């Protein structure tokens, strides 16, 4: 039973039976994204009905042919709400980083990666509800996969930073 009934019917006119579905984080800059776009375009040119589902909203660097069905989970209304909250919270982290740099008299570039990772780790641990609850993202993704009715699903996963 789906706990989020509105997510099942969201895809709307984008739905349609596909021969295979590819799932990747986004179509922005990256090796996984390049491979997904190349595979989707080639399979589509060979007569397959291909759909690509992206998890995050990022400007596309790699283009898909018109025949490839592109579905963004970030277009779902529930995900849009949580992404808005996450971006607001991330801007707060940026302000805390500026404050820490001033207090400890750190140069702008010094230890940047460590500070960002530290504050994100702390924020994930203290307020996990702010960073998109995974069960909601999974529910939306499952609904979108069901809508494509594809017998073959290939998931491309990248290591989170």
C-alpha positions in Angstrom: 0.0 0.0 0.0 1.3 3.4 -1.0 1.4 5.8 1.9 1.5 8.8 -0.5 -1.4 8.2 -2.8 -0.9 11.5 -4.7 2.6 10.3 -5.8 1.1 7.4 -7.8 -0.9 9.6 -10.2 1.6 12.5 -10.5 3.5 11.6 -13.7 0.5 12.6 -15.8 1.0 12.8 -19.6 4.6 11.7 -19.2 3.6 8.1 -18.5 3.9 5.4 -21.1 5.1 1.9 -21.4 8.9 1.7 -21.9 11.1 -1.2 -22.8 13.7 -0.2 -20.3 14.2 2.5 -17.6 17.5 4.1 -16.6 17.7 5.8 -13.3 20.5 8.3 -12.5 21.1 11.2 -10.1 20.8 13.9 -12.7 22.0 14.8 -16.2 24.5 17.4 -15.2 28.2 17.2 -15.6 29.6 13.7 -14.8 30.8 10.4 -16.1 27.7 8.5 -15.0 25.4 11.0 -16.7 27.4 10.8 -19.9 27.1 7.0 -20.0 23.3 7.2 -19.2 22.7 9.7 -22.0 24.8 7.7 -24.5 23.0 4.4 -23.7 19.6 6.0 -23.7 20.1 7.7 -27.0 21.7 4.6 -28.7 19.0 2.2 -27.5 16.3 4.7 -28.6 17.8 4.9 -32.1 17.8 1.1 -32.2 14.0 1.1 -31.7 13.7 0.6 -28.0 11.3 2.7 -25.9 13.6 4.2 -23.2 12.7 6.3 -20.2 15.2 8.1 -17.9 14.4 9.0 -14.4 16.5 11.6 -12.6 16.6 12.0 -8.8 17.8 15.6 -8.5 17.3 18.8 -10.3 20.4 20.0 -12.0 20.9 21.7 -15.4 21.4 19.1 -18.1 24.8 19.0 -19.7 24.1 15.8 -21.7 21.1 15.9 -24.0 18.6 13.1 -24.7 17.0 12.4 -28.0 13.3 13.5 -28.3 12.2 9.8 -28.3 13.7 9.2 -24.9 11.1 9.9 -22.1 12.7 12.0 -19.4 11.0 12.0 -15.9 12.3 14.2 -13.1 11.5 13.1 -9.5 12.3 16.7 -8.5 9.1 17.8 -10.4 6.9 16.0 -7.8 5.2 18.6 -5.6 6.2 16.9 -2.3 9.8 16.7 -3.3 9.8 20.4 -4.3 8.6 21.3 -0.8 11.4 19.4 0.9 14.1 20.7 -1.6 13.0 24.3 -0.7 13.5 23.6 3.0 16.9 21.9 2.3 18.2 24.9 0.3 17.1 27.2 3.1 18.9 25.1 5.6 22.1 24.8 3.4 22.2 28.6 3.2 22.2 28.7 7.0 25.2 26.3 7.0 27.0 28.7 4.6 26.4 31.5 7.1 27.7 29.4 10.0 30.8 28.7 8.0 31.4 32.4 7.4 31.0 32.9 11.2 33.4 30.1 12.1 36.0 31.5 9.6 35.8 35.0 11.2 36.0 33.6 14.8 39.0 31.4 14.1 40.5 33.9 11.7 40.7 31.3 8.9 41.5 32.4 5.3 38.6 32.0 2.9 40.0 28.8 1.3 41.7 27.2 4.3 40.1 23.9 5.4 37.0 24.7 3.3 36.2 21.0 2.4 36.7 19.8 6.0 34.5 22.6 7.4 31.7 22.0 4.9 31.8 18.2 5.5 31.8 18.7 9.3 28.8 21.1 9.3 26.8 19.0 6.9 27.6 15.9 9.0 26.4 17.7 12.2 23.3 19.0 10.4 22.4 15.6 9.1 22.7 14.1 12.6 20.9 16.9 14.4 18.1 17.5 11.9 17.6 14.6 9.6 14.0 15.7 8.9 15.3 18.8 7.1 17.3 16.7 4.6 14.8 15.0 2.5 13.4 11.9 4.2 14.5 9.0 2.1 11.3 7.0 2.5 9.4 9.8 0.7 11.9 9.9 -2.2 11.8 6.1 -2.5 8.0 6.2 -2.6 7.9 8.7 -5.3 10.6 6.8 -7.3 8.7 3.6 -7.0 5.5 5.2 -8.3 7.4 6.6 -11.3 9.0 3.2 -12.0 5.6 1.6 -11.9 4.2 4.2 -14.3 6.8 3.4 -16.9 5.9 -0.3 -16.8 9.4 -1.2 -18.0 10.4 -4.8 -17.6 14.1 -3.8 -17.3 15.4 -1.2 -14.9 19.0 -0.1 -14.7 20.1 2.0 -11.8 23.3 4.1 -12.0 24.5 5.0 -8.5 27.3 7.4 -7.6 29.1 7.6 -4.3 27.8 10.6 -2.2 30.3 13.1 -1.0 
